[in-house]
């Protein structure tokens, strides 16, 4: 078996999944825009840590556990949906407030690195679709007879992908030009982002047929 093909396939599928707008992208860009680059990067690293946890859990067949105990998955869906709905409503409510670009010296009084990191981590971990995604691609591409190093390399690819992509987003959306542009369109952007998060939350909370 060509191990390079397996790993490159995992890389490609994961990148395509990440570039689709979702809770992680929205949270990183909003944090970088509304606070500082440092806050955005900390949030991005939290998201990447969440991807590490989910991919590792999927590799350990957590998806099988969810299949056996459906109430665990349903409970996590409800928790995640409630959290995303709360964030969406909070962001929508903040749309009417003016946008002030905080100097870096005031960052510590607004958010700590751990708070920003925790925001990214919690946003990722409360999305149960992540374990289904990782479980699906791992079950398809990582057959049981593959060497352990290939499976560990797959997780490494997920970590590097997630960290690189979300940190790049944080850096882009924390630039002065992006902030100035955001100042002009903030109400609309906040409402769209808030509605998107709330919609994703409601989707998770509603029972599937």
C-alpha positions as CSV (number, residue, x, y, z in Angstrom):
1,X,0.0,0.0,0.0
2,X,1.2,3.5,-0.9
3,X,1.3,5.3,2.5
4,X,2.0,8.7,0.8
5,X,-1.3,8.4,-1.0
6,X,-3.2,7.6,2.2
7,X,-1.7,10.6,4.0
8,X,-2.1,13.0,1.1
9,X,-5.8,12.0,0.8
10,X,-6.3,12.7,4.5
11,X,-4.6,16.1,4.0
12,X,-6.8,17.0,1.0
13,X,-10.1,16.0,2.6
14,X,-9.3,17.8,5.8
15,X,-8.3,21.0,4.1
16,X,-11.5,21.0,2.0
17,X,-13.6,20.5,5.1
18,X,-11.8,23.3,7.0
19,X,-12.3,26.0,4.3
20,X,-16.1,25.6,4.5
21,X,-17.4,28.3,6.9
22,X,-18.3,26.8,10.2
23,X,-18.2,27.5,14.0
24,X,-14.4,27.2,14.1
25,X,-13.8,29.7,11.3
26,X,-16.4,32.1,12.6
27,X,-15.0,32.1,16.1
28,X,-11.4,32.6,15.1
29,X,-12.1,35.4,12.6
30,X,-14.5,37.2,15.0
31,X,-12.0,37.0,17.9
32,X,-9.2,38.3,15.8
33,X,-11.4,41.1,14.5
34,X,-12.9,42.2,17.7
35,X,-9.9,41.8,20.0
36,X,-6.2,41.3,18.9
37,X,-4.1,39.1,16.7
38,X,-2.8,37.4,19.9
39,X,-6.3,36.6,21.0
40,X,-7.1,35.3,17.5
41,X,-4.0,33.1,17.4
42,X,-4.8,31.7,20.9
43,X,-8.3,30.9,19.8
44,X,-6.9,29.3,16.6
45,X,-4.6,27.1,18.8
46,X,-7.6,26.1,20.9
47,X,-9.4,25.0,17.7
48,X,-6.4,23.0,16.6
49,X,-6.2,21.4,20.0
50,X,-9.8,20.4,19.7
51,X,-9.1,18.9,16.3
52,X,-6.2,16.9,17.9
53,X,-8.6,15.5,20.6
54,X,-11.3,14.6,18.1
55,X,-9.0,13.0,15.6
56,X,-7.3,11.0,18.4
57,X,-10.6,10.0,19.8
58,X,-11.8,8.9,16.3
59,X,-8.7,6.8,15.9
60,X,-9.5,5.1,19.2
61,X,-12.9,4.3,17.8
62,X,-15.0,6.8,19.8
63,X,-17.4,6.7,17.0
64,X,-18.1,3.1,17.8
65,X,-18.9,4.1,21.4
66,X,-21.4,6.7,20.1
67,X,-23.0,4.1,17.9
68,X,-23.5,1.8,20.9
69,X,-24.6,4.5,23.3
70,X,-26.7,6.9,21.3
71,X,-27.7,9.0,24.3
72,X,-24.0,10.2,24.7
73,X,-24.1,11.5,21.1
74,X,-27.5,13.1,21.6
75,X,-26.4,14.7,24.9
76,X,-23.3,16.2,23.3
77,X,-25.4,17.5,20.4
78,X,-27.8,19.2,22.7
79,X,-24.9,20.7,24.7
80,X,-23.0,21.9,21.6
81,X,-26.2,23.3,20.0
82,X,-27.1,25.2,23.2
83,X,-23.6,26.7,23.4
84,X,-23.5,27.8,19.7
85,X,-27.0,29.3,20.0
86,X,-25.9,31.3,23.1
87,X,-22.8,32.5,21.2
88,X,-25.0,33.5,18.2
89,X,-27.5,35.5,20.2
90,X,-24.6,37.2,22.1
91,X,-22.9,38.2,18.8
92,X,-26.2,39.4,17.3
93,X,-26.8,41.6,20.4
94,X,-23.3,43.0,20.1
95,X,-23.9,44.2,16.5
96,X,-25.4,47.5,17.7
97,X,-22.3,48.4,19.7
98,X,-19.6,50.5,18.1
99,X,-16.3,48.8,17.2
100,X,-13.2,50.0,18.9
101,X,-9.8,48.7,18.0
102,X,-8.1,48.0,21.4
103,X,-4.4,48.7,21.8
104,X,-2.3,45.7,22.5
105,X,-1.5,47.0,26.0
106,X,-5.1,46.6,27.0
107,X,-5.4,43.0,25.8
108,X,-4.8,41.4,29.2
109,X,-7.8,43.4,30.7
110,X,-10.1,42.2,28.0
111,X,-9.2,38.6,27.5
112,X,-6.4,36.3,28.8
113,X,-4.6,33.9,26.5
114,X,-6.2,31.0,28.3
115,X,-9.7,32.5,27.9
116,X,-9.2,32.9,24.1
117,X,-7.6,29.4,23.9
118,X,-10.6,27.9,25.8
119,X,-13.1,29.7,23.6
120,X,-11.5,28.0,20.5
121,X,-11.2,24.6,22.2
122,X,-14.8,24.6,23.5
123,X,-16.2,25.8,20.2
124,X,-14.5,22.8,18.5
125,X,-15.2,20.2,21.2
126,X,-19.0,21.1,21.3
127,X,-19.3,20.2,17.6
128,X,-20.1,16.4,17.6
129,X,-20.0,16.4,13.8
130,X,-16.2,16.6,14.1
131,X,-15.9,13.1,15.5
132,X,-18.2,11.8,12.8
133,X,-16.1,13.5,10.2
134,X,-12.8,12.1,11.6
135,X,-14.3,8.8,12.2
136,X,-15.5,8.5,8.6
137,X,-12.3,9.5,6.9
138,X,-10.2,7.4,9.3
139,X,-12.4,4.4,8.9
140,X,-12.2,4.8,5.1
141,X,-8.5,5.6,4.7
142,X,-6.8,4.1,7.8
143,X,-7.2,0.4,7.6
144,X,-6.4,-1.7,10.7
145,X,-3.3,-3.3,9.1
146,X,-1.6,0.1,8.6
147,X,1.6,0.7,10.7
148,X,1.2,2.7,13.9
149,X,3.5,5.5,12.5
150,X,1.1,6.1,9.6
151,X,-1.8,6.5,12.0
152,X,0.2,8.9,14.1
153,X,1.3,10.8,11.0
154,X,-2.4,11.2,10.1
155,X,-3.1,12.9,13.4
156,X,0.0,15.0,12.9
157,X,-1.3,16.2,9.5
158,X,-4.6,17.1,11.1
159,X,-2.9,19.1,13.8
160,X,-0.6,21.0,11.4
161,X,-3.6,21.6,9.0
162,X,-5.8,23.0,11.7
163,X,-3.2,25.1,13.4
164,X,-1.8,26.5,10.1
165,X,-5.2,27.4,8.6
166,X,-6.8,29.0,11.7
167,X,-3.6,30.9,12.7
168,X,-3.5,32.3,9.1
169,X,-7.1,33.4,9.4
170,X,-6.3,35.0,12.8
171,X,-3.4,36.9,11.3
172,X,-5.3,38.0,8.3
173,X,-8.3,39.3,10.1
174,X,-6.3,41.1,12.8
175,X,-4.6,43.5,10.3
176,X,-5.4,47.2,10.6
177,X,-6.9,47.3,7.1
178,X,-9.2,44.4,7.9
179,X,-10.2,46.0,11.2
180,X,-10.9,49.4,9.5
181,X,-13.0,47.6,6.9
182,X,-14.8,45.7,9.6
183,X,-15.6,48.9,11.5
184,X,-17.7,50.0,8.5
185,X,-19.6,46.7,8.0
186,X,-19.6,45.5,11.6
187,X,-23.4,45.5,12.2
188,X,-24.1,43.4,9.2
189,X,-21.1,41.1,9.7
190,X,-22.0,40.5,13.4
191,X,-25.6,39.7,12.5
192,X,-24.7,37.3,9.7
193,X,-22.1,35.6,11.9
194,X,-24.5,35.5,14.9
195,X,-27.3,34.1,12.8
196,X,-25.0,31.5,11.3
197,X,-23.8,30.3,14.7
198,X,-27.4,30.3,16.0
199,X,-28.5,28.3,13.0
200,X,-25.8,25.8,13.4
201,X,-26.7,25.5,17.1
202,X,-30.4,24.9,16.3
203,X,-29.4,22.3,13.7
204,X,-27.5,20.4,16.3
205,X,-30.3,20.7,18.9
206,X,-33.1,19.5,16.5
207,X,-33.6,15.7,16.5
208,X,-32.5,14.0,13.3
209,X,-34.8,11.6,11.5
